[in-house]
Amino acid sequence: MAEKKATKASTAKKAAPKKATVKKSVLVLDALNAGFKAGNVYQALAAAGQALTLAEIAKNAKISEEDALLGIGWLFKEGKIKDEDNKVALA
């Protein structure tokens, strides 16, 4: 009887495909974080020198849109920003 010899190709294990990790952003709701996000939004608006949309603010400030909304809310409450044609501008 002839026995089959195992070859390296048939015994080698295939590596499991790597799953892409998704980085979830966590929105921290406390006064300190809201204050920092407000500062980021204010600096982005001041640097632009014009009214910006939410997406533009988030992009310029390098924060998420949720964090930008948190900062915008803080600044609206303080009266530092205003609405101009559905965009946010410094008051």
N, C-alpha and C positions, 0 to 999 in steps of 0.2 A: 504494500500500500504506500502510495506516495503522499507525503504530508505537505501541505502548503506552508511555505515560510512567510512569516509576517514581514512586510516591507515597512520601511520608515514612513512612506507616504500614507499607508493605510492605518498606521497606529498613531500618527500625529494628531493631536487634538486641535481643533480650530478654536481660535480665541473668540470669545463672545463679543458681539459688536458693542462698542462703547455707546452709552446713552449720553446725549447732550444734556448737560446740567443747565437748568433754568434758574437764573438768579431772580429771586423774588424780592421786591422792595418792600420794606416794612415801614408803615407810616406810624411814627411815634407821636402820640398826642399828649404833649405836656407843654407848659409855658416856655421852657427853655428852648425846646426844638422849634416851636412856633416863632419865637423871637428870632432865632437864627435864620429860618426860612424867610421871614419878613425882611431881614437884612439882605439876603440873597436877591430877593425880588426887587427891593429898592435899588440896590447897586446895578442890577441889570437894566432897570428903567432909566436910571441916571446916566449910565454909560451910553444907552441908545439915544437919549435925548428926544425921544418921540414916543407916542402911544404904541403899545405892543399887544399882540394877542396872547392868550394863555400859552399856546404852543411855543411862540417866540420867546416869551419870558422864561419858560422851563428850559428851552434850549440854550439861551444866553446865560442863564444862571447855573446851568449844568445840574439841574435837579429834576425830579419827576413832576408831572403835571399835578399830582395830588399834593406834593409838597409846595408847589407854586400856589395852589389854591389856598393852602393853609396860611402861607405868607401874605397872600392878597387879602384874605379875611382879616388878618391882624392889622394890615395897613389901612384897610377901609374903616375899621373900627377906630383907628387913631386919626382918621381924616387926612392921611398923607397921600392918598391916591384917589383918582376919580375915573368915571367912565367917559370915554370919548369915542363915539361911533362904534360901539361894541368892542372897544379895545381899552386897555388899562393905561392911564397916564399919571404922572406925578401931579399932585394938586398944587 
